[in-house]
Amino acid sequence: MKSRYNKGYYMPDTIAHHRKPKYKCPDCSNKYTSEVLMLKHVEKMHSASIPDDVTVRQYCFNRRNNKT
């Protein structure tokens, strides 16, 4: 395992690298670095799939967690 020094402190590579969170569209394979961007995409491109009684965020949550 490689390591590096950051300001004189020993840091293993597993700690030194920070990953940006990725949000995947529940209906297609698009990925986004922001949840807001993903929600806007779902609202624009997949609006026919979203029931009238739920918000876009609720729809994405339900799809991600296999709810109804």
NORNORVEN-V28339 format. One line per field, one symbol per residue. phi: phi as a letter, one per 40 degrees, with the letter a starting at -180 (. if undefined). burial: 1 if it has 16 or more other C-alpha atoms within 10 Angstrom, else 0. Layout:
phi->???
burial->???
This chain:
phi->.caabbfgbcbcdccccbbccbbbccbaccbbcbcccccccccccbcccccccbccccccccccbfce
burial->00000000000000000000001111000001001001101110000000000001101100000000
